[in-house]
């Protein structure tokens, strides 16, 4: 269940990143996607050539739900950035 929630939230955050009113908003969404993949690889087991220094063993099956924190934080930042930048944009008539 947590995996489906993660995928759904991730899709919504990518949509929020794409709607940030800046030139190259697609690049923002792509950068968030790459950052998300990197965080997941490093935190949840490291890379073959770069050890994260943390050995992850899940004692509870619901512990994977903890990775939702940075997805939700990223979404909140994108929404706030969109609202802030939309107010600063001059009105087009």
BELDA-V23806 format. One record per run of one state. SS is the DSSP state (H for helix, E for strand, L for the rest). FROM is the first residue (numbers start at 1). TO is the last residue. If there is no record, write none. Layout:
# BELDA-V23806
SS|FROM|TO / SS|FROM|TO
This chain:
# BELDA-V23806
L|1|1 / H|2|18 / L|19|24 / H|25|43 / L|44|60 / H|61|88 / L|89|93
